[in-house]
């Protein structure tokens, strides 16, 4: 059975899966997949039985999107799996990457939120693949899965605790309708910018817009 996909989930792809990704791709994509044959599910729309995925290169500007058959994707490594297994504790680079140390500092507070969570971005990619993608200057990017509405008070209290002496921390709340920055949601008195499969939208309620496709299936 083909795996389901959610934004941020990482999938390993075998040799037969790499060729479809390379179609129309810039030269760096082949080298990136040779180093780490993984793609990340994205929020972009895709036809039935297909998945929108992204490839990350060695440089920040090197990002490439593709649409591939779900059949070439392995079972995902999810952000919440990396959190539940405390994958950063096993990293040989734990001492040299501040973002890994920040996970030690913040993990209990995130778990206390009652929502599943996990690291994404360069930190999540390194923890999932074993490839050195995080740097001493890397932010700690986190995702917080909130299928139920989060109150502004709870969001503000959480945002105030999500400060680390180790590095900058960015948290994205995933709702059934899309994703919104925790900091923006906590501080906004009106509409918030929601990332959706149809592009960014200003919404009054990040949980209840019926015109958007849910990622929780």
C-alpha positions as protocol buffer text, in pm:
chain_id: "A"
residue {
  index: 1
  type: UNK
  ca { x: 0 y: 0 z: 0 }
}
residue {
  index: 2
  type: UNK
  ca { x: 134 y: 344 z: -91 }
}
residue {
  index: 3
  type: UNK
  ca { x: 207 y: 562 z: 213 }
}
residue {
  index: 4
  type: UNK
  ca { x: 2 y: 869 z: 289 }
}
residue {
  index: 5
  type: UNK
  ca { x: 193 y: 1195 z: 291 }
}
residue {
  index: 6
  type: UNK
  ca { x: 183 y: 1504 z: 511 }
}
residue {
  index: 7
  type: UNK
  ca { x: 397 y: 1815 z: 485 }
}
residue {
  index: 8
  type: UNK
  ca { x: 734 y: 1767 z: 662 }
}
residue {
  index: 9
  type: UNK
  ca { x: 736 y: 1384 z: 643 }
}
residue {
  index: 10
  type: UNK
  ca { x: 1061 y: 1246 z: 501 }
}
residue {
  index: 11
  type: UNK
  ca { x: 1076 y: 952 z: 261 }
}
residue {
  index: 12
  type: UNK
  ca { x: 1371 y: 748 z: 143 }
}
residue {
  index: 13
  type: UNK
  ca { x: 1359 y: 665 z: -228 }
}
residue {
  index: 14
  type: UNK
  ca { x: 1537 y: 380 z: -402 }
}
residue {
  index: 15
  type: UNK
  ca { x: 1720 y: 386 z: -737 }
}
residue {
  index: 16
  type: UNK
  ca { x: 1401 y: 339 z: -942 }
}
residue {
  index: 17
  type: UNK
  ca { x: 1246 y: 635 z: -766 }
}
residue {
  index: 18
  type: UNK
  ca { x: 1530 y: 878 z: -829 }
}
residue {
  index: 19
  type: UNK
  ca { x: 1489 y: 895 z: -1208 }
}
residue {
  index: 20
  type: UNK
  ca { x: 1136 y: 1047 z: -1196 }
}
residue {
  index: 21
  type: UNK
  ca { x: 1257 y: 1314 z: -954 }
}
residue {
  index: 22
  type: UNK
  ca { x: 1544 y: 1408 z: -1185 }
}
residue {
  index: 23
  type: UNK
  ca { x: 1316 y: 1484 z: -1479 }
}
residue {
  index: 24
  type: UNK
  ca { x: 1367 y: 1853 z: -1554 }
}
residue {
  index: 25
  type: UNK
  ca { x: 1578 y: 1898 z: -1241 }
}
residue {
  index: 26
  type: UNK
  ca { x: 1889 y: 2120 z: -1214 }
}
residue {
  index: 27
  type: UNK
  ca { x: 2225 y: 1944 z: -1195 }
}
residue {
  index: 28
  type: UNK
  ca { x: 2265 y: 1974 z: -817 }
}
residue {
  index: 29
  type: UNK
  ca { x: 1959 y: 1753 z: -751 }
}
residue {
  index: 30
  type: UNK
  ca { x: 2134 y: 1434 z: -866 }
}
residue {
  index: 31
  type: UNK
  ca { x: 2430 y: 1506 z: -638 }
}
residue {
  index: 32
  type: UNK
  ca { x: 2197 y: 1581 z: -345 }
}
residue {
  index: 33
  type: UNK
  ca { x: 2008 y: 1253 z: -388 }
}
residue {
  index: 34
  type: UNK
  ca { x: 2336 y: 1066 z: -421 }
}
residue {
  index: 35
  type: UNK
  ca { x: 2443 y: 1203 z: -82 }
}
residue {
  index: 36
  type: UNK
  ca { x: 2106 y: 1148 z: 82 }
}
residue {
  index: 37
  type: UNK
  ca { x: 1829 y: 974 z: -119 }
}
residue {
  index: 38
  type: UNK
  ca { x: 1545 y: 1140 z: 71 }
}
residue {
  index: 39
  type: UNK
  ca { x: 1260 y: 1369 z: -27 }
}
residue {
  index: 40
  type: UNK
  ca { x: 1028 y: 1569 z: 197 }
}
residue {
  index: 41
  type: UNK
  ca { x: 654 y: 1585 z: 142 }
}
residue {
  index: 42
  type: UNK
  ca { x: 536 y: 1937 z: 63 }
}
residue {
  index: 43
  type: UNK
  ca { x: 204 y: 2118 z: 78 }
}
residue {
  index: 44
  type: UNK
  ca { x: 171 y: 2152 z: -299 }
}
residue {
  index: 45
  type: UNK
  ca { x: -130 y: 1986 z: -466 }
}
residue {
  index: 46
  type: UNK
  ca { x: -83 y: 1658 z: -651 }
}
residue {
  index: 47
  type: UNK
  ca { x: -309 y: 1423 z: -851 }
}
residue {
  index: 48
  type: UNK
  ca { x: -452 y: 1106 z: -698 }
}
residue {
  index: 49
  type: UNK
  ca { x: -190 y: 843 z: -609 }
}
residue {
  index: 50
  type: UNK
  ca { x: 82 y: 1105 z: -657 }
}
residue {
  index: 51
  type: UNK
  ca { x: 273 y: 1312 z: -403 }
}
residue {
  index: 52
  type: UNK
  ca { x: 435 y: 1654 z: -410 }
}
residue {
  index: 53
  type: UNK
  ca { x: 787 y: 1631 z: -271 }
}
residue {
  index: 54
  type: UNK
  ca { x: 1095 y: 1847 z: -236 }
}
residue {
  index: 55
  type: UNK
  ca { x: 1469 y: 1788 z: -253 }
}
residue {
  index: 56
  type: UNK
  ca { x: 1710 y: 1995 z: -47 }
}
residue {
  index: 57
  type: UNK
  ca { x: 2062 y: 2066 z: -167 }
}
residue {
  index: 58
  type: UNK
  ca { x: 2378 y: 2171 z: 10 }
}
residue {
  index: 59
  type: UNK
  ca { x: 2291 y: 2543 z: -12 }
}
residue {
  index: 60
  type: UNK
  ca { x: 1987 y: 2725 z: 129 }
}
residue {
  index: 61
  type: UNK
  ca { x: 1890 y: 2836 z: -222 }
}
residue {
  index: 62
  type: UNK
  ca { x: 1895 y: 2479 z: -352 }
}
residue {
  index: 63
  type: UNK
  ca { x: 1536 y: 2358 z: -322 }
}
residue {
  index: 64
  type: UNK
  ca { x: 1358 y: 2162 z: -594 }
}
residue {
  index: 65
  type: UNK
  ca { x: 1000 y: 2041 z: -612 }
}
residue {
  index: 66
  type: UNK
  ca { x: 861 y: 1742 z: -802 }
}
residue {
  index: 67
  type: UNK
  ca { x: 545 y: 1534 z: -825 }
}
residue {
  index: 68
  type: UNK
  ca { x: 604 y: 1159 z: -807 }
}
residue {
  index: 69
  type: UNK
  ca { x: 410 y: 836 z: -768 }
}
residue {
  index: 70
  type: UNK
  ca { x: 350 y: 740 z: -407 }
}
residue {
  index: 71
  type: UNK
  ca { x: 465 y: 389 z: -499 }
}
residue {
  index: 72
  type: UNK
  ca { x: 830 y: 500 z: -498 }
}
residue {
  index: 73
  type: UNK
  ca { x: 810 y: 633 z: -143 }
}
residue {
  index: 74
  type: UNK
  ca { x: 909 y: 432 z: 164 }
}
residue {
  index: 75
  type: UNK
  ca { x: 729 y: 454 z: 495 }
}
residue {
  index: 76
  type: UNK
  ca { x: 789 y: 806 z: 629 }
}
residue {
  index: 77
  type: UNK
  ca { x: 1017 y: 925 z: 902 }
}
residue {
  index: 78
  type: UNK
  ca { x: 792 y: 1177 z: 1074 }
}
residue {
  index: 79
  type: UNK
  ca { x: 883 y: 1477 z: 1290 }
}
residue {
  index: 80
  type: UNK
  ca { x: 687 y: 1332 z: 1584 }
}
residue {
  index: 81
  type: UNK
  ca { x: 885 y: 1006 z: 1555 }
}
residue {
  index: 82
  type: UNK
  ca { x: 1210 y: 1202 z: 1586 }
}
residue {
  index: 83
  type: UNK
  ca { x: 1071 y: 1371 z: 1896 }
}
residue {
  index: 84
  type: UNK
  ca { x: 932 y: 1054 z: 2054 }
}
residue {
  index: 85
  type: UNK
  ca { x: 1264 y: 871 z: 2011 }
}
residue {
  index: 86
  type: UNK
  ca { x: 1468 y: 1177 z: 2114 }
}
residue {
  index: 87
  type: UNK
  ca { x: 1679 y: 1124 z: 1804 }
}
residue {
  index: 88
  type: UNK
  ca { x: 1906 y: 1420 z: 1883 }
}
residue {
  index: 89
  type: UNK
  ca { x: 2045 y: 1235 z: 2185 }
}
residue {
  index: 90
  type: UNK
  ca { x: 2199 y: 979 z: 1948 }
}
residue {
  index: 91
  type: UNK
  ca { x: 2359 y: 1234 z: 1718 }
}
residue {
  index: 92
  type: UNK
  ca { x: 2740 y: 1235 z: 1713 }
}
residue {
  index: 93
  type: UNK
  ca { x: 2719 y: 1610 z: 1653 }
}
residue {
  index: 94
  type: UNK
  ca { x: 2504 y: 1684 z: 1955 }
}
residue {
  index: 95
  type: UNK
  ca { x: 2772 y: 1892 z: 2125 }
}
residue {
  index: 96
  type: UNK
  ca { x: 2860 y: 2105 z: 1823 }
}
residue {
  index: 97
  type: UNK
  ca { x: 2508 y: 2195 z: 1699 }
}
residue {
  index: 98
  type: UNK
  ca { x: 2326 y: 2442 z: 1928 }
}
residue {
  index: 99
  type: UNK
  ca { x: 1987 y: 2347 z: 1782 }
}
residue {
  index: 100
  type: UNK
  ca { x: 2033 y: 1989 z: 1907 }
}
residue {
  index: 101
  type: UNK
  ca { x: 2105 y: 2118 z: 2255 }
}
residue {
  index: 102
  type: UNK
  ca { x: 1796 y: 2340 z: 2233 }
}
residue {
  index: 103
  type: UNK
  ca { x: 1585 y: 2029 z: 2181 }
}
residue {
  index: 104
  type: UNK
  ca { x: 1701 y: 1905 z: 2521 }
}
residue {
  index: 105
  type: UNK
  ca { x: 1596 y: 2237 z: 2668 }
}
residue {
  index: 106
  type: UNK
  ca { x: 1251 y: 2258 z: 2507 }
}
residue {
  index: 107
  type: UNK
  ca { x: 1130 y: 1899 z: 2461 }
}
residue {
  index: 108
  type: UNK
  ca { x: 943 y: 1869 z: 2790 }
}
residue {
  index: 109
  type: UNK
  ca { x: 762 y: 2202 z: 2740 }
}
residue {
  index: 110
  type: UNK
  ca { x: 650 y: 2099 z: 2392 }
}
residue {
  index: 111
  type: UNK
  ca { x: 526 y: 1761 z: 2513 }
}
residue {
  index: 112
  type: UNK
  ca { x: 332 y: 1936 z: 2792 }
}
residue {
  index: 113
  type: UNK
  ca { x: 140 y: 2128 z: 2525 }
}
residue {
  index: 114
  type: UNK
  ca { x: -63 y: 1812 z: 2461 }
}
residue {
  index: 115
  type: UNK
  ca { x: 7 y: 1824 z: 2087 }
}
residue {
  index: 116
  type: UNK
  ca { x: 241 y: 1600 z: 1891 }
}
residue {
  index: 117
  type: UNK
  ca { x: 549 y: 1785 z: 1771 }
}
residue {
  index: 118
  type: UNK
  ca { x: 887 y: 1735 z: 1612 }
}
residue {
  index: 119
  type: UNK
  ca { x: 1190 y: 1894 z: 1448 }
}
residue {
  index: 120
  type: UNK
  ca { x: 1184 y: 1984 z: 1078 }
}
residue {
  index: 121
  type: UNK
  ca { x: 1412 y: 2183 z: 847 }
}
residue {
  index: 122
  type: UNK
  ca { x: 1784 y: 2114 z: 846 }
}
residue {
  index: 123
  type: UNK
  ca { x: 1776 y: 1972 z: 1199 }
}
residue {
  index: 124
  type: UNK
  ca { x: 1496 y: 1727 z: 1125 }
}
residue {
  index: 125
  type: UNK
  ca { x: 1659 y: 1627 z: 796 }
}
residue {
  index: 126
  type: UNK
  ca { x: 1989 y: 1549 z: 964 }
}
residue {
  index: 127
  type: UNK
  ca { x: 1827 y: 1352 z: 1246 }
}
residue {
  index: 128
  type: UNK
  ca { x: 1625 y: 1146 z: 998 }
}
residue {
  index: 129
  type: UNK
  ca { x: 1898 y: 1081 z: 741 }
}
residue {
  index: 130
  type: UNK
  ca { x: 2224 y: 1094 z: 933 }
}
residue {
  index: 131
  type: UNK
  ca { x: 2360 y: 1347 z: 681 }
}
residue {
  index: 132
  type: UNK
  ca { x: 2523 y: 1663 z: 819 }
}
residue {
  index: 133
  type: UNK
  ca { x: 2286 y: 1938 z: 708 }
}
residue {
  index: 134
  type: UNK
  ca { x: 2253 y: 2146 z: 1027 }
}
residue {
  index: 135
  type: UNK
  ca { x: 2522 y: 2403 z: 1109 }
}
residue {
  index: 136
  type: UNK
  ca { x: 2614 y: 2586 z: 1431 }
}
residue {
  index: 137
  type: UNK
  ca { x: 2410 y: 2880 z: 1296 }
}
residue {
  index: 138
  type: UNK
  ca { x: 2097 y: 2676 z: 1215 }
}
residue {
  index: 139
  type: UNK
  ca { x: 1763 y: 2779 z: 1361 }
}
residue {
  index: 140
  type: UNK
  ca { x: 1559 y: 2513 z: 1536 }
}
residue {
  index: 141
  type: UNK
  ca { x: 1249 y: 2469 z: 1317 }
}
residue {
  index: 142
  type: UNK
  ca { x: 967 y: 2278 z: 1484 }
}
residue {
  index: 143
  type: UNK
  ca { x: 618 y: 2168 z: 1386 }
}
residue {
  index: 144
  type: UNK
  ca { x: 331 y: 2136 z: 1634 }
}
residue {
  index: 145
  type: UNK
  ca { x: 35 y: 1924 z: 1520 }
}
residue {
  index: 146
  type: UNK
  ca { x: -287 y: 2073 z: 1657 }
}
residue {
  index: 147
  type: UNK
  ca { x: -595 y: 1907 z: 1505 }
}
residue {
  index: 148
  type: UNK
  ca { x: -803 y: 2072 z: 1778 }
}
residue {
  index: 149
  type: UNK
  ca { x: -825 y: 2451 z: 1807 }
}
residue {
  index: 150
  type: UNK
  ca { x: -553 y: 2609 z: 2022 }
}
residue {
  index: 151
  type: UNK
  ca { x: -664 y: 2905 z: 2229 }
}
residue {
  index: 152
  type: UNK
  ca { x: -480 y: 3235 z: 2192 }
}
residue {
  index: 153
  type: UNK
  ca { x: -394 y: 3223 z: 2561 }
}
residue {
  index: 154
  type: UNK
  ca { x: -240 y: 2875 z: 2531 }
}
residue {
  index: 155
  type: UNK
  ca { x: -53 y: 2982 z: 2218 }
}
residue {
  index: 156
  type: UNK
  ca { x: 84 y: 3293 z: 2387 }
}
residue {
  index: 157
  type: UNK
  ca { x: 194 y: 3099 z: 2695 }
}
residue {
  index: 158
  type: UNK
  ca { x: 366 y: 2841 z: 2476 }
}
residue {
  index: 159
  type: UNK
  ca { x: 533 y: 3105 z: 2258 }
}
residue {
  index: 160
  type: UNK
  ca { x: 671 y: 3277 z: 2567 }
}
residue {
  index: 161
  type: UNK
  ca { x: 839 y: 2953 z: 2679 }
}
residue {
  index: 162
  type: UNK
  ca { x: 980 y: 2869 z: 2336 }
}
residue {
  index: 163
  type: UNK
  ca { x: 1294 y: 3075 z: 2382 }
}
residue {
  index: 164
  type: UNK
  ca { x: 1629 y: 2901 z: 2395 }
}
residue {
  index: 165
  type: UNK
  ca { x: 1968 y: 3030 z: 2500 }
}
residue {
  index: 166
  type: UNK
  ca { x: 2115 y: 2804 z: 2231 }
}
residue {
  index: 167
  type: UNK
  ca { x: 1955 y: 2927 z: 1906 }
}
residue {
  index: 168
  type: UNK
  ca { x: 1656 y: 3092 z: 1741 }
}
residue {
  index: 169
  type: UNK
  ca { x: 1340 y: 2880 z: 1753 }
}
residue {
  index: 170
  type: UNK
  ca { x: 1062 y: 2889 z: 1491 }
}
residue {
  index: 171
  type: UNK
  ca { x: 741 y: 2691 z: 1542 }
}
residue {
  index: 172
  type: UNK
  ca { x: 478 y: 2614 z: 1281 }
}
residue {
  index: 173
  type: UNK
  ca { x: 132 y: 2502 z: 1396 }
}
residue {
  index: 174
  type: UNK
  ca { x: -25 y: 2246 z: 1163 }
}
residue {
  index: 175
  type: UNK
  ca { x: -406 y: 2262 z: 1167 }
}
residue {
  index: 176
  type: UNK
  ca { x: -659 y: 2067 z: 958 }
}
residue {
  index: 177
  type: UNK
  ca { x: -662 y: 2359 z: 713 }
}
residue {
  index: 178
  type: UNK
  ca { x: -292 y: 2438 z: 679 }
}
residue {
  index: 179
  type: UNK
  ca { x: -14 y: 2587 z: 887 }
}
residue {
  index: 180
  type: UNK
  ca { x: 39 y: 2910 z: 1077 }
}
residue {
  index: 181
  type: UNK
  ca { x: 333 y: 3052 z: 1268 }
}
residue {
  index: 182
  type: UNK
  ca { x: 293 y: 3008 z: 1643 }
}
residue {
  index: 183
  type: UNK
  ca { x: 435 y: 3356 z: 1704 }
}
residue {
  index: 184
  type: UNK
  ca { x: 200 y: 3517 z: 1450 }
}
residue {
  index: 185
  type: UNK
  ca { x: -105 y: 3334 z: 1581 }
}
residue {
  index: 186
  type: UNK
  ca { x: -27 y: 3414 z: 1944 }
}
residue {
  index: 187
  type: UNK
  ca { x: 22 y: 3785 z: 1877 }
}
residue {
  index: 188
  type: UNK
  ca { x: -255 y: 3846 z: 1621 }
}
residue {
  index: 189
  type: UNK
  ca { x: -585 y: 4009 z: 1715 }
}
residue {
  index: 190
  type: UNK
  ca { x: -734 y: 3953 z: 1370 }
}
residue {
  index: 191
  type: UNK
  ca { x: -660 y: 3754 z: 1060 }
}
residue {
  index: 192
  type: UNK
  ca { x: -355 y: 3530 z: 1036 }
}
residue {
  index: 193
  type: UNK
  ca { x: -154 y: 3410 z: 738 }
}
residue {
  index: 194
  type: UNK
  ca { x: -228 y: 3044 z: 676 }
}
residue {
  index: 195
  type: UNK
  ca { x: -12 y: 2830 z: 448 }
}
residue {
  index: 196
  type: UNK
  ca { x: -240 y: 2605 z: 245 }
}
residue {
  index: 197
  type: UNK
  ca { x: -217 y: 2367 z: -50 }
}
residue {
  index: 198
  type: UNK
  ca { x: -359 y: 2654 z: -258 }
}
residue {
  index: 199
  type: UNK
  ca { x: -101 y: 2905 z: -142 }
}
residue {
  index: 200
  type: UNK
  ca { x: -95 y: 3148 z: 151 }
}
residue {
  index: 201
  type: UNK
  ca { x: -426 y: 3297 z: 263 }
}
residue {
  index: 202
  type: UNK
  ca { x: -538 y: 3544 z: 527 }
}
residue {
  index: 203
  type: UNK
  ca { x: -805 y: 3375 z: 740 }
}
residue {
  index: 204
  type: UNK
  ca { x: -1008 y: 3456 z: 1048 }
}
residue {
  index: 205
  type: UNK
  ca { x: -992 y: 3100 z: 1180 }
}
residue {
  index: 206
  type: UNK
  ca { x: -697 y: 2875 z: 1099 }
}
residue {
  index: 207
  type: UNK
  ca { x: -895 y: 2565 z: 1201 }
}
residue {
  index: 208
  type: UNK
  ca { x: -1239 y: 2611 z: 1048 }
}
residue {
  index: 209
  type: UNK
  ca { x: -1217 y: 2731 z: 688 }
}
residue {
  index: 210
  type: UNK
  ca { x: -1427 y: 2473 z: 499 }
}
residue {
  index: 211
  type: UNK
  ca { x: -1282 y: 2563 z: 159 }
}
residue {
  index: 212
  type: UNK
  ca { x: -940 y: 2423 z: 242 }
}
residue {
  index: 213
  type: UNK
  ca { x: -819 y: 2067 z: 210 }
}
residue {
  index: 214
  type: UNK
  ca { x: -732 y: 1904 z: 543 }
}
residue {
  index: 215
  type: UNK
  ca { x: -398 y: 1733 z: 592 }
}
residue {
  index: 216
  type: UNK
  ca { x: -534 y: 1513 z: 871 }
}
residue {
  index: 217
  type: UNK
  ca { x: -688 y: 1209 z: 699 }
}
